[in-house]
């Protein structure tokens, strides 16, 4: 038996004008005034003083609350999809009634995950990607699109787009592509991988073996695993008939030689099932935030005697690039850098 690795608003407090009740605490509601007959005409000041009692204080509170609410709405709009469709940053992705469920995460995030088919001189490569802007900006793995002469992307609703590479970073195995003539797509919500803990539940969404929108679940098994990949463009595509990706982990090489040029990054380890085609897809927390970009999987491979055929599958050892690494690299990728 041999073993292989696969890639798979501002707050303004309005001070109440209500008087402080004698002997009371500032800010407390005064007791309701005793009943008094209607003041005769000409006693305007007394009427105005009564109007500045509890009702005025309630009105002031309501105004302050409205200001806070308006500021909050503005902040969410600014951080999500204003002027160019930037990635969402709110954590309210999964509806409250479905928060913490795999089905809730899948329903909320699946529209933000795509299938990528890249044609190269060596054949075709299939992977996944995560929408980061509503106009069709997508982050994926570099090894999914490296050397591609054409790229096709299928969204969750079945539409197909042509795409082109914007920027690459082979040292982090990341790439940014842009769909042509796309609009109104749903950007994913990028979370914070620094907050991830071992044992946290996660969901993976991608297109293993071309099965678009496949959902699996598991936990975070470990943090900061050293994963080594090739940075040679010629090594980016599968090196054996069974598919796969030149890869090192734990001092061993998998799926062929990684080449002389290589890089090591820290990865999240998960037991959520990943298979070839999951590369570039999303690893998601139970609130619907993207916490990682799936990049590789460990898989045993066995050959039938004399047949030359190999069988393999996920054994629950998957690896994802932390989303904080991705966010720190987005500016460079958007500038068109190709390294």
Secondary structure, DSSP 8 states (H G I E B T S, - for coil): -EEEEE---------------TTS-TTS------------TT-HHHHHHHHTSHHHHHHHHHHHHHHHHHHHHHHHHHHHTSSS---B--S--S-GGGTT-HHHHHHHHGGGEEEEEEEETTEEEEEEEEE-STTSEEEE-HHHHTT-SEEEEE-TTS-EEEEEEEEEETTTTEEEEEESS--S----BB--GGG--TT-EEEEEE-GGG-TTEEEEEEEEEEEEEEEEE--GGGSS--STT----EEETTEEESS---S-EEEEEEEEE-S---TT-TT-EEEETTS-EEEEEEEEEEEEEE-TTT--EEE---S-EEEEEHHHHHHHHHHHHTT-B-
